[in-house]
């Protein structure tokens, strides 16, 4: 296992949730103890950047020129945060969040900071906002969206998320963006200025596909793979945030940036690297935590023409069905865990829900 990270694999979702909020100890974050890897026969090499793949000779090339041979290769390079390109974005109190080191750096700064500005009202942005409020910081969220997370969840559920954060003291500046970070002053397009000891940018991620592109693999807003997660190069597989695969439930080729999808794809890719021919048919699933309100989501709906709501969104007891052309694409729920599981099972079986 070759990784350009300095840390062994971690429970990445909690870097913006419990660990960042201070409600989970640091030794809870690593996925496995250090002893696991040698005991399992895994040679884990950290700070080992792969700069090239040689499909003909079945080698990967490291940054130091060393070559490592392979019979089968899995690309699981994930995604990287979109970096701020505005003046002042390179200051030490301005952060993105992706790695264990990123989360540690934000926590360290949060110990002395009083006011934080979060740029972006994405899932990551709002989870960071919730975690920093748990640490008693004053938090302002700046985003161009009119309603947080409406593109994924719809306006009604997005509005609920906003109201929950506002109840916990988060101040929103929507329909606005940052233009400059001048010391501890964040200047906005609207002309306003926010004071900030800590700035966290959660303005999206991009799949890390450069290695695949340089190798000549087929790229389609991610690395294109077949139902078995094999790329256009025989013997090279891809899983996780980078992989765009044919989804039997929506009929589309999709790419999903969620933890459970990556975990399940890794399992299927491993089987197929060992000679099996297992199709990846799992229904995507993710969850997002906002204080005491978890949002569970199963399926994948990039666009829909019908949104049916069961229950009471304002009462945080609801289930939303996202359909296109009469076909159920996804379900989001709050306080409806059993229904959420039933929806996942129905999608797996291709039956109505």
Beta strands, then each sheet from edge to edge (+ up, - down):
strand 1: 50-54
strand 2: 59-62
strand 3: 67-69
strand 4: 73-75
strand 5: 79-81
strand 6: 94-96
strand 7: 115-119
strand 8: 138-143
strand 9: 171-174
strand 10: 178-182
strand 11: 185-188
strand 12: 193-195
strand 13: 198-201
strand 14: 205-207
strand 15: 223-224
strand 16: 236-238
strand 17: 243-246
strand 18: 253-254
strand 19: 285-290
strand 20: 293-299
strand 21: 306-312
strand 22: 317-324
strand 23: 327-334
sheet 1: 1+ 2- 3+
sheet 2: 4+ 16+
sheet 3: 5+ 14-
sheet 4: 6+ 13+ 7+ 8+ 9+
sheet 5: 10+ 11- 12+
sheet 6: 15+ 17+ 18-
sheet 7: 19+ 20- 23+ 22- 21+
end
